[in-house]
Structure formats: C-alpha cells, structure tokens
Amino acid sequence: MNSQPKPPAQNLANAPDAQRPRIDSGTLMRGAPTVEIEHAGQRYLLRVTRENKLILTK
C-alpha cells in the first residue's frame, strides 16, 4: 500500500474571483436533478431543490 502523503489541496477560497474556476450549474448538472461527485474516494450527491438551490450531501 502506498503511504506517501498527499500534496496539500490548492486553497482558492480566499483567492480573487478571477483565479477561481467557474462552472455553470447547468453544465455540471446536465439537466439532471442530482449528480454524483467523487472526491478523495468518497461519493457525494449534489442536488437541485424545489426552490432551485443546490445541496451537497455525503
């Protein structure tokens, strides 16, 4: 098993807007009400609510 530490994730939370990638939610969702996102071996669900808001759950 590989026990090498992972490189730190790039923190763009405090970066200027111009440096953050932007993806339109319609492109991400592709017309579906829910999509699965895999991150670090974990699966998350991103869904659009009836109020047209986004919710990300594990």
PyMOL Python script that loads the backbone (N, CA, C, O; Angstrom):
from pymol import cmd

cmd.read_pdbstr("""\
ATOM      1  N   MET A   1       0.848  -1.176   0.000  1.00  0.00           N
ATOM      2  CA  MET A   1       0.000   0.000   0.000  1.00  0.00           C
ATOM      3  C   MET A   1       0.895   1.241   0.000  1.00  0.00           C
ATOM      4  O   MET A   1       1.922   1.255   0.677  1.00  0.00           O
ATOM      5  N   ASN A   2       0.528   2.260  -0.733  1.00  0.00           N
ATOM      6  CA  ASN A   2       1.297   3.478  -0.840  1.00  0.00           C
ATOM      7  C   ASN A   2       0.943   4.411   0.308  1.00  0.00           C
ATOM      8  O   ASN A   2      -0.204   4.844   0.426  1.00  0.00           O
ATOM      9  N   SER A   3       1.931   4.727   1.166  1.00  0.00           N
ATOM     10  CA  SER A   3       1.647   5.572   2.317  1.00  0.00           C
ATOM     11  C   SER A   3       2.234   6.974   2.163  1.00  0.00           C
ATOM     12  O   SER A   3       2.405   7.682   3.155  1.00  0.00           O
ATOM     13  N   GLN A   4       2.542   7.379   0.943  1.00  0.00           N
ATOM     14  CA  GLN A   4       3.061   8.717   0.728  1.00  0.00           C
ATOM     15  C   GLN A   4       1.972   9.742   1.016  1.00  0.00           C
ATOM     16  O   GLN A   4       0.815   9.548   0.643  1.00  0.00           O
ATOM     17  N   PRO A   5       2.348  10.845   1.687  1.00  0.00           N
ATOM     18  CA  PRO A   5       1.325  11.869   1.959  1.00  0.00           C
ATOM     19  C   PRO A   5       0.882  12.543   0.674  1.00  0.00           C
ATOM     20  O   PRO A   5       1.656  12.706  -0.269  1.00  0.00           O
ATOM     21  N   LYS A   6      -0.383  12.929   0.665  1.00  0.00           N
ATOM     22  CA  LYS A   6      -0.931  13.630  -0.491  1.00  0.00           C
ATOM     23  C   LYS A   6      -0.451  15.073  -0.467  1.00  0.00           C
ATOM     24  O   LYS A   6      -0.283  15.648   0.609  1.00  0.00           O
ATOM     25  N   PRO A   7      -0.227  15.667  -1.637  1.00  0.00           N
ATOM     26  CA  PRO A   7       0.133  17.087  -1.634  1.00  0.00           C
ATOM     27  C   PRO A   7      -1.049  17.914  -1.144  1.00  0.00           C
ATOM     28  O   PRO A   7      -2.200  17.531  -1.353  1.00  0.00           O
ATOM     29  N   PRO A   8      -0.776  19.049  -0.489  1.00  0.00           N
ATOM     30  CA  PRO A   8      -1.897  19.858   0.012  1.00  0.00           C
ATOM     31  C   PRO A   8      -2.763  20.351  -1.127  1.00  0.00           C
ATOM     32  O   PRO A   8      -2.262  20.706  -2.194  1.00  0.00           O
ATOM     33  N   ALA A   9      -4.074  20.371  -0.894  1.00  0.00           N
ATOM     34  CA  ALA A   9      -5.009  20.866  -1.901  1.00  0.00           C
ATOM     35  C   ALA A   9      -4.800  22.363  -2.060  1.00  0.00           C
ATOM     36  O   ALA A   9      -4.533  23.075  -1.092  1.00  0.00           O
ATOM     37  N   GLN A  10      -4.924  22.822  -3.282  1.00  0.00           N
ATOM     38  CA  GLN A  10      -4.775  24.246  -3.547  1.00  0.00           C
ATOM     39  C   GLN A  10      -5.958  24.986  -2.928  1.00  0.00           C
ATOM     40  O   GLN A  10      -7.111  24.692  -3.245  1.00  0.00           O
ATOM     41  N   ASN A  11      -5.679  25.936  -2.054  1.00  0.00           N
ATOM     42  CA  ASN A  11      -6.741  26.667  -1.385  1.00  0.00           C
ATOM     43  C   ASN A  11      -7.073  27.919  -2.178  1.00  0.00           C
ATOM     44  O   ASN A  11      -6.321  28.894  -2.152  1.00  0.00           O
ATOM     45  N   LEU A  12      -8.201  27.895  -2.886  1.00  0.00           N
ATOM     46  CA  LEU A  12      -8.629  29.034  -3.678  1.00  0.00           C
ATOM     47  C   LEU A  12      -9.775  29.781  -3.016  1.00  0.00           C
ATOM     48  O   LEU A  12     -10.330  30.711  -3.602  1.00  0.00           O
ATOM     49  N   ALA A  13     -10.135  29.383  -1.795  1.00  0.00           N
ATOM     50  CA  ALA A  13     -11.277  30.007  -1.130  1.00  0.00           C
ATOM     51  C   ALA A  13     -11.076  31.503  -0.935  1.00  0.00           C
ATOM     52  O   ALA A  13     -12.029  32.275  -1.043  1.00  0.00           O
ATOM     53  N   ASN A  14      -9.860  31.915  -0.652  1.00  0.00           N
ATOM     54  CA  ASN A  14      -9.591  33.334  -0.420  1.00  0.00           C
ATOM     55  C   ASN A  14      -8.970  34.015  -1.634  1.00  0.00           C
ATOM     56  O   ASN A  14      -8.568  35.176  -1.553  1.00  0.00           O
ATOM     57  N   ALA A  15      -8.887  33.311  -2.748  1.00  0.00           N
ATOM     58  CA  ALA A  15      -8.296  33.881  -3.958  1.00  0.00           C
ATOM     59  C   ALA A  15      -9.285  34.843  -4.614  1.00  0.00           C
ATOM     60  O   ALA A  15     -10.497  34.712  -4.441  1.00  0.00           O
ATOM     61  N   PRO A  16      -8.764  35.799  -5.359  1.00  0.00           N
ATOM     62  CA  PRO A  16      -9.674  36.686  -6.108  1.00  0.00           C
ATOM     63  C   PRO A  16     -10.549  35.875  -7.064  1.00  0.00           C
ATOM     64  O   PRO A  16     -10.144  34.817  -7.545  1.00  0.00           O
ATOM     65  N   ASP A  17     -11.754  36.384  -7.333  1.00  0.00           N
ATOM     66  CA  ASP A  17     -12.709  35.681  -8.198  1.00  0.00           C
ATOM     67  C   ASP A  17     -12.091  35.261  -9.523  1.00  0.00           C
ATOM     68  O   ASP A  17     -12.401  34.182 -10.027  1.00  0.00           O
ATOM     69  N   ALA A  18     -11.231  36.083 -10.093  1.00  0.00           N
ATOM     70  CA  ALA A  18     -10.653  35.801 -11.402  1.00  0.00           C
ATOM     71  C   ALA A  18      -9.781  34.548 -11.382  1.00  0.00           C
ATOM     72  O   ALA A  18      -9.554  33.952 -12.435  1.00  0.00           O
ATOM     73  N   GLN A  19      -9.286  34.133 -10.215  1.00  0.00           N
ATOM     74  CA  GLN A  19      -8.410  32.961 -10.124  1.00  0.00           C
ATOM     75  C   GLN A  19      -9.169  31.671  -9.846  1.00  0.00           C
ATOM     76  O   GLN A  19      -8.610  30.583  -9.984  1.00  0.00           O
ATOM     77  N   ARG A  20     -10.424  31.778  -9.460  1.00  0.00           N
ATOM     78  CA  ARG A  20     -11.207  30.573  -9.155  1.00  0.00           C
ATOM     79  C   ARG A  20     -11.870  30.045 -10.412  1.00  0.00           C
ATOM     80  O   ARG A  20     -12.445  30.822 -11.174  1.00  0.00           O
ATOM     81  N   PRO A  21     -11.802  28.725 -10.649  1.00  0.00           N
ATOM     82  CA  PRO A  21     -12.550  28.173 -11.778  1.00  0.00           C
ATOM     83  C   PRO A  21     -14.044  28.365 -11.551  1.00  0.00           C
ATOM     84  O   PRO A  21     -14.521  28.280 -10.419  1.00  0.00           O
ATOM     85  N   ARG A  22     -14.780  28.623 -12.626  1.00  0.00           N
ATOM     86  CA  ARG A  22     -16.233  28.793 -12.519  1.00  0.00           C
ATOM     87  C   ARG A  22     -16.900  27.835 -13.498  1.00  0.00           C
ATOM     88  O   ARG A  22     -16.564  27.810 -14.682  1.00  0.00           O
ATOM     89  N   ILE A  23     -17.848  27.048 -12.996  1.00  0.00           N
ATOM     90  CA  ILE A  23     -18.595  26.106 -13.820  1.00  0.00           C
ATOM     91  C   ILE A  23     -20.066  26.420 -13.646  1.00  0.00           C
ATOM     92  O   ILE A  23     -20.568  26.460 -12.523  1.00  0.00           O
ATOM     93  N   ASP A  24     -20.749  26.640 -14.738  1.00  0.00           N
ATOM     94  CA  ASP A  24     -22.187  26.900 -14.688  1.00  0.00           C
ATOM     95  C   ASP A  24     -22.893  25.658 -14.158  1.00  0.00           C
ATOM     96  O   ASP A  24     -22.574  24.542 -14.569  1.00  0.00           O
ATOM     97  N   SER A  25     -23.848  25.840 -13.252  1.00  0.00           N
ATOM     98  CA  SER A  25     -24.534  24.691 -12.650  1.00  0.00           C
ATOM     99  C   SER A  25     -25.282  23.862 -13.694  1.00  0.00           C
ATOM    100  O   SER A  25     -25.389  22.644 -13.556  1.00  0.00           O
ATOM    101  N   GLY A  26     -25.795  24.510 -14.725  1.00  0.00           N
ATOM    102  CA  GLY A  26     -26.478  23.768 -15.791  1.00  0.00           C
ATOM    103  C   GLY A  26     -25.536  22.819 -16.509  1.00  0.00           C
ATOM    104  O   GLY A  26     -25.925  21.711 -16.877  1.00  0.00           O
ATOM    105  N   THR A  27     -24.305  23.248 -16.707  1.00  0.00           N
ATOM    106  CA  THR A  27     -23.296  22.390 -17.333  1.00  0.00           C
ATOM    107  C   THR A  27     -22.956  21.228 -16.411  1.00  0.00           C
ATOM    108  O   THR A  27     -22.820  20.089 -16.857  1.00  0.00           O
ATOM    109  N   LEU A  28     -22.821  21.518 -15.146  1.00  0.00           N
ATOM    110  CA  LEU A  28     -22.473  20.488 -14.166  1.00  0.00           C
ATOM    111  C   LEU A  28     -23.603  19.472 -14.006  1.00  0.00           C
ATOM    112  O   LEU A  28     -23.351  18.268 -13.952  1.00  0.00           O
ATOM    113  N   MET A  29     -24.831  19.945 -13.930  1.00  0.00           N
ATOM    114  CA  MET A  29     -25.971  19.061 -13.696  1.00  0.00           C
ATOM    115  C   MET A  29     -26.448  18.365 -14.965  1.00  0.00           C
ATOM    116  O   MET A  29     -27.046  17.292 -14.885  1.00  0.00           O
ATOM    117  N   ARG A  30     -26.200  18.950 -16.131  1.00  0.00           N
ATOM    118  CA  ARG A  30     -26.615  18.371 -17.424  1.00  0.00           C
ATOM    119  C   ARG A  30     -28.106  18.049 -17.466  1.00  0.00           C
ATOM    120  O   ARG A  30     -28.517  17.057 -18.068  1.00  0.00           O
ATOM    121  N   GLY A  31     -28.899  18.880 -16.832  1.00  0.00           N
ATOM    122  CA  GLY A  31     -30.347  18.687 -16.867  1.00  0.00           C
ATOM    123  C   GLY A  31     -30.886  17.691 -15.852  1.00  0.00           C
ATOM    124  O   GLY A  31     -32.100  17.515 -15.745  1.00  0.00           O
ATOM    125  N   ALA A  32     -30.005  17.042 -15.110  1.00  0.00           N
ATOM    126  CA  ALA A  32     -30.444  16.065 -14.107  1.00  0.00           C
ATOM    127  C   ALA A  32     -30.698  16.766 -12.773  1.00  0.00           C
ATOM    128  O   ALA A  32     -30.050  17.769 -12.474  1.00  0.00           O
ATOM    129  N   PRO A  33     -31.626  16.256 -11.973  1.00  0.00           N
ATOM    130  CA  PRO A  33     -31.878  16.868 -10.674  1.00  0.00           C
ATOM    131  C   PRO A  33     -30.795  16.530  -9.640  1.00  0.00           C
ATOM    132  O   PRO A  33     -30.660  17.230  -8.636  1.00  0.00           O
ATOM    133  N   THR A  34     -30.028  15.465  -9.879  1.00  0.00           N
ATOM    134  CA  THR A  34     -28.991  15.012  -8.949  1.00  0.00           C
ATOM    135  C   THR A  34     -27.800  14.487  -9.730  1.00  0.00           C
ATOM    136  O   THR A  34     -27.962  13.811 -10.746  1.00  0.00           O
ATOM    137  N   VAL A  35     -26.594  14.804  -9.248  1.00  0.00           N
ATOM    138  CA  VAL A  35     -25.373  14.224  -9.822  1.00  0.00           C
ATOM    139  C   VAL A  35     -24.519  13.687  -8.688  1.00  0.00           C
ATOM    140  O   VAL A  35     -24.589  14.173  -7.559  1.00  0.00           O
ATOM    141  N   GLU A  36     -23.707  12.674  -8.995  1.00  0.00           N
ATOM    142  CA  GLU A  36     -22.755  12.134  -8.034  1.00  0.00           C
ATOM    143  C   GLU A  36     -21.403  12.767  -8.292  1.00  0.00           C
ATOM    144  O   GLU A  36     -20.982  12.917  -9.439  1.00  0.00           O
ATOM    145  N   ILE A  37     -20.723  13.138  -7.208  1.00  0.00           N
ATOM    146  CA  ILE A  37     -19.379  13.690  -7.298  1.00  0.00           C
ATOM    147  C   ILE A  37     -18.477  12.814  -6.452  1.00  0.00           C
ATOM    148  O   ILE A  37     -18.757  12.582  -5.276  1.00  0.00           O
ATOM    149  N   GLU A  38     -17.399  12.325  -7.043  1.00  0.00           N
ATOM    150  CA  GLU A  38     -16.448  11.528  -6.290  1.00  0.00           C
ATOM    151  C   GLU A  38     -15.265  12.407  -5.925  1.00  0.00           C
ATOM    152  O   GLU A  38     -14.687  13.077  -6.781  1.00  0.00           O
ATOM    153  N   HIS A  39     -14.910  12.400  -4.642  1.00  0.00           N
ATOM    154  CA  HIS A  39     -13.802  13.212  -4.146  1.00  0.00           C
ATOM    155  C   HIS A  39     -13.061  12.430  -3.075  1.00  0.00           C
ATOM    156  O   HIS A  39     -13.651  12.019  -2.075  1.00  0.00           O
ATOM    157  N   ALA A  40     -11.766  12.226  -3.286  1.00  0.00           N
ATOM    158  CA  ALA A  40     -10.908  11.537  -2.312  1.00  0.00           C
ATOM    159  C   ALA A  40     -11.491  10.188  -1.904  1.00  0.00           C
ATOM    160  O   ALA A  40     -11.446   9.813  -0.732  1.00  0.00           O
ATOM    161  N   GLY A  41     -12.039   9.459  -2.879  1.00  0.00           N
ATOM    162  CA  GLY A  41     -12.575   8.139  -2.606  1.00  0.00           C
ATOM    163  C   GLY A  41     -13.955   8.129  -1.969  1.00  0.00           C
ATOM    164  O   GLY A  41     -14.481   7.057  -1.672  1.00  0.00           O
ATOM    165  N   GLN A  42     -14.550   9.284  -1.753  1.00  0.00           N
ATOM    166  CA  GLN A  42     -15.877   9.387  -1.166  1.00  0.00           C
ATOM    167  C   GLN A  42     -16.863   9.854  -2.235  1.00  0.00           C
ATOM    168  O   GLN A  42     -16.500  10.600  -3.145  1.00  0.00           O
ATOM    169  N   ARG A  43     -18.102   9.411  -2.117  1.00  0.00           N
ATOM    170  CA  ARG A  43     -19.137   9.797  -3.075  1.00  0.00           C
ATOM    171  C   ARG A  43     -20.089  10.788  -2.425  1.00  0.00           C
ATOM    172  O   ARG A  43     -20.585  10.561  -1.321  1.00  0.00           O
ATOM    173  N   TYR A  44     -20.338  11.894  -3.125  1.00  0.00           N
ATOM    174  CA  TYR A  44     -21.236  12.945  -2.669  1.00  0.00           C
ATOM    175  C   TYR A  44     -22.367  13.098  -3.672  1.00  0.00           C
ATOM    176  O   TYR A  44     -22.202  12.788  -4.852  1.00  0.00           O
ATOM    177  N   LEU A  45     -23.515  13.577  -3.206  1.00  0.00           N
ATOM    178  CA  LEU A  45     -24.641  13.869  -4.085  1.00  0.00           C
ATOM    179  C   LEU A  45     -24.878  15.370  -4.093  1.00  0.00           C
ATOM    180  O   LEU A  45     -24.988  16.001  -3.042  1.00  0.00           O
ATOM    181  N   LEU A  46     -24.954  15.926  -5.281  1.00  0.00           N
ATOM    182  CA  LEU A  46     -25.300  17.330  -5.465  1.00  0.00           C
ATOM    183  C   LEU A  46     -26.678  17.346  -6.091  1.00  0.00           C
ATOM    184  O   LEU A  46     -26.888  16.764  -7.156  1.00  0.00           O
ATOM    185  N   ARG A  47     -27.619  18.009  -5.438  1.00  0.00           N
ATOM    186  CA  ARG A  47     -28.972  18.026  -5.984  1.00  0.00           C
ATOM    187  C   ARG A  47     -29.557  19.427  -5.984  1.00  0.00           C
ATOM    188  O   ARG A  47     -29.161  20.290  -5.200  1.00  0.00           O
ATOM    189  N   VAL A  48     -30.513  19.629  -6.887  1.00  0.00           N
ATOM    190  CA  VAL A  48     -31.238  20.890  -7.003  1.00  0.00           C
ATOM    191  C   VAL A  48     -32.560  20.722  -6.266  1.00  0.00           C
ATOM    192  O   VAL A  48     -33.294  19.763  -6.501  1.00  0.00           O
ATOM    193  N   THR A  49     -32.854  21.654  -5.379  1.00  0.00           N
ATOM    194  CA  THR A  49     -34.099  21.593  -4.608  1.00  0.00           C
ATOM    195  C   THR A  49     -35.257  22.186  -5.406  1.00  0.00           C
ATOM    196  O   THR A  49     -35.064  22.750  -6.483  1.00  0.00           O
ATOM    197  N   ARG A  50     -36.457  22.047  -4.860  1.00  0.00           N
ATOM    198  CA  ARG A  50     -37.639  22.657  -5.490  1.00  0.00           C
ATOM    199  C   ARG A  50     -37.531  24.177  -5.531  1.00  0.00           C
ATOM    200  O   ARG A  50     -38.128  24.828  -6.389  1.00  0.00           O
ATOM    201  N   GLU A  51     -36.759  24.738  -4.592  1.00  0.00           N
ATOM    202  CA  GLU A  51     -36.558  26.188  -4.562  1.00  0.00           C
ATOM    203  C   GLU A  51     -35.395  26.617  -5.454  1.00  0.00           C
ATOM    204  O   GLU A  51     -34.972  27.772  -5.419  1.00  0.00           O
ATOM    205  N   ASN A  52     -34.873  25.666  -6.264  1.00  0.00           N
ATOM    206  CA  ASN A  52     -33.776  25.894  -7.202  1.00  0.00           C
ATOM    207  C   ASN A  52     -32.474  26.270  -6.488  1.00  0.00           C
ATOM    208  O   ASN A  52     -31.709  27.107  -6.967  1.00  0.00           O
ATOM    209  N   LYS A  53     -32.239  25.642  -5.346  1.00  0.00           N
ATOM    210  CA  LYS A  53     -30.979  25.808  -4.610  1.00  0.00           C
ATOM    211  C   LYS A  53     -30.206  24.506  -4.697  1.00  0.00           C
ATOM    212  O   LYS A  53     -30.779  23.454  -4.977  1.00  0.00           O
ATOM    213  N   LEU A  54     -28.901  24.576  -4.455  1.00  0.00           N
ATOM    214  CA  LEU A  54     -28.059  23.389  -4.505  1.00  0.00           C
ATOM    215  C   LEU A  54     -27.755  22.881  -3.100  1.00  0.00           C
ATOM    216  O   LEU A  54     -27.495  23.659  -2.183  1.00  0.00           O
ATOM    217  N   ILE A  55     -27.794  21.551  -2.952  1.00  0.00           N
ATOM    218  CA  ILE A  55     -27.454  20.915  -1.681  1.00  0.00           C
ATOM    219  C   ILE A  55     -26.445  19.804  -1.984  1.00  0.00           C
ATOM    220  O   ILE A  55     -26.670  18.967  -2.858  1.00  0.00           O
ATOM    221  N   LEU A  56     -25.333  19.812  -1.250  1.00  0.00           N
ATOM    222  CA  LEU A  56     -24.308  18.778  -1.375  1.00  0.00           C
ATOM    223  C   LEU A  56     -24.335  17.931  -0.120  1.00  0.00           C
ATOM    224  O   LEU A  56     -24.182  18.456   0.983  1.00  0.00           O
ATOM    225  N   THR A  57     -24.529  16.609  -0.270  1.00  0.00           N
ATOM    226  CA  THR A  57     -24.568  15.704   0.878  1.00  0.00           C
ATOM    227  C   THR A  57     -23.624  14.541   0.645  1.00  0.00           C
ATOM    228  O   THR A  57     -23.300  14.196  -0.491  1.00  0.00           O
ATOM    229  N   LYS A  58     -23.194  13.949   1.733  1.00  0.00           N
ATOM    230  CA  LYS A  58     -22.286  12.804   1.674  1.00  0.00           C
ATOM    231  C   LYS A  58     -23.096  11.533   1.721  1.00  0.00           C
ATOM    232  O   LYS A  58     -22.532  10.440   1.683  1.00  0.00           O
TER     233      LYS A  58
END
""", "prot")
cmd.dss("prot")
cmd.show_as("cartoon", "prot")
cmd.util.cbc("prot")
cmd.orient("prot")
